[in-house]
């Protein structure tokens, strides 16, 4: 198999492409300097994500900003677009949230579970994101990753029900079924 060289993009170059309209008709994200096309969302994916977003908005109130389908900027040349990112409550007019602004991230995975588990989890762990949740739409379970160390998450567990206390807000008991929305 022949491996062809890839053109790597900086975050600044990626932003210029967006500003100049080159990516206007594309649903893409930047992962380790590569522009990756995102899979289209199924109705189940979109509905589950929307319901969880509304639930977290109500639950967390003014304690955090709950962003829906918005990018974050990471120092490893990545600007992924998360389904939900729970961040510090502040304005993000001059930049997207950086790792130090992020409490935890949530992805909804249907056809992208392998990418979310094997690639994106490493990108988030490298950036020091303390907590990353993946909702597997196919198995109706929540995969929780915590404790980034050396580019990997040290702790991983799965839940199909019950409650879960996020690391950033241990006083909140998150209803897992409200996140999964089976």
C-alpha positions in Angstrom: 0.0 0.0 0.0 1.3 3.4 -0.9 1.0 6.1 1.7 0.6 9.6 0.2 1.6 12.7 2.1 -1.2 14.7 3.7 -1.4 18.5 3.6 -1.5 19.7 7.2 -3.4 22.9 8.2 -2.9 25.1 11.1 -5.9 26.4 13.0 -5.2 29.9 11.6 -5.2 28.5 8.0 -8.3 26.6 8.7 -10.0 29.7 10.0 -9.0 31.6 6.8 -10.5 28.9 4.7 -13.7 29.2 6.6 -13.7 33.0 6.4 -13.1 33.0 2.7 -16.0 30.6 2.1 -14.0 27.6 0.8 -15.7 25.3 3.3 -19.2 26.9 3.3 -21.0 24.0 1.8 -19.1 21.4 3.8 -19.6 19.9 7.2 -16.0 19.5 8.4 -13.8 19.6 11.5 -10.0 19.9 12.0 -8.4 16.9 13.7 -4.6 17.1 14.2 -4.2 19.4 11.2 -6.4 17.4 8.8 -9.7 18.6 7.5 -12.1 15.7 8.1 -15.6 15.5 6.6 -18.2 14.8 9.3 -20.9 12.1 8.9 -24.4 13.4 8.4 -26.7 13.2 11.5 -29.5 10.8 11.6 -32.9 12.0 13.0 -32.2 9.8 16.1 -28.8 11.5 16.6 -30.2 15.0 16.3 -33.2 14.4 18.5 -31.2 12.7 21.3 -28.6 15.5 21.2 -31.2 18.2 21.3 -33.1 16.7 24.2 -29.9 16.3 26.2 -28.9 19.8 25.4 -32.2 21.2 26.7 -31.9 19.0 29.8 -28.4 20.2 30.7 -29.3 23.8 30.0 -32.1 23.6 32.6 -30.1 21.5 35.1 -26.9 23.6 35.1 -28.6 27.0 34.7 -26.1 29.8 35.0 -23.3 27.5 36.3 -22.0 26.6 32.8 -22.5 27.4 29.1 -24.0 24.4 27.3 -23.0 24.7 23.7 -24.7 22.6 21.0 -22.9 21.6 17.8 -20.1 24.2 18.2 -16.4 23.9 17.8 -13.7 24.0 20.5 -10.0 24.9 19.8 -7.3 22.5 21.1 -3.5 23.0 21.1 -2.9 19.8 19.1 -4.0 21.4 15.8 -7.6 20.3 16.3 -10.9 22.2 16.1 -13.6 19.5 16.5 -17.3 20.3 16.5 -18.8 18.7 19.5 -22.4 17.7 19.8 -22.4 19.2 23.3 -19.6 21.0 25.2 -20.1 22.2 28.7 -17.9 25.2 29.3 -17.2 28.1 31.5 -19.9 30.7 31.4 -18.4 33.5 29.3 -18.5 34.9 25.8 -16.5 33.2 23.1 -16.4 36.0 20.5 -12.7 36.1 19.8 -12.1 32.3 20.1 -13.8 29.0 20.6 -13.4 27.5 24.1 -9.9 26.3 24.9 -9.2 23.2 27.1 -9.0 25.4 30.3 -12.6 26.6 29.5 -14.1 23.1 29.1 -15.8 21.1 31.9 -16.8 18.1 29.8 -17.6 17.0 26.3 -20.4 14.9 24.9 -20.5 13.1 21.5 -23.4 11.2 20.0 -22.2 8.3 17.9 -24.0 6.2 15.4 -21.7 5.5 12.5 -18.7 7.3 14.1 -18.3 5.3 17.3 -14.9 3.8 16.4 -13.6 7.3 15.4 -15.0 8.8 18.7 -13.5 6.1 20.8 -10.1 5.6 19.1 -9.2 9.0 17.6 -11.2 11.8 19.2 -10.7 10.4 22.8 -6.9 10.6 22.3 -7.2 14.2 21.0 -9.2 15.2 24.0 -7.0 13.4 26.5 -3.9 15.0 24.9 -5.5 18.4 25.4 -6.2 17.6 29.1 -10.0 17.5 28.8 -11.0 16.0 32.2 -14.1 14.2 31.1 -15.5 13.0 27.8 -18.8 11.2 27.3 -19.9 9.2 24.2 -23.5 8.2 23.7 -23.7 5.1 21.6 -27.0 5.4 19.8 -26.9 1.8 18.6 -26.4 0.2 22.1 -28.2 3.0 24.1 -25.3 3.4 26.5 -23.2 6.2 27.8 -19.4 5.7 27.7 -17.7 7.9 30.2 -13.9 8.6 29.9 -12.0 10.4 32.7 -8.6 11.1 34.0 -6.4 12.0 31.0 -2.8 10.8 31.3 -0.2 10.5 28.6 -2.7 11.1 25.7 -5.2 8.4 27.0 -8.0 8.3 29.4 -7.2 6.2 32.4 -10.8 5.6 33.5 -13.6 4.3 31.3 -17.0 2.9 32.3 -20.4 2.5 30.7 -23.9 3.2 32.0 -27.3 2.4 30.6 -29.2 4.1 33.5 -28.9 5.6 37.0 -27.3 8.9 37.7 -23.8 10.2 37.1 -22.0 13.1 38.8 -19.7 15.0 36.4 -16.3 15.8 37.8 -16.8 19.5 37.4 -20.1 19.5 39.2 -20.2 16.7 41.7 -23.3 18.2 43.3 -25.4 17.5 40.2 -26.8 14.0 39.6 -27.2 13.7 35.9 -30.0 11.3 34.9 -28.2 9.0 32.4 -31.4 8.2 30.5 -31.9 11.9 29.9 -28.5 12.0 28.2 -29.0 8.8 26.2 -32.6 9.5 25.3 -33.3 5.9 24.1 
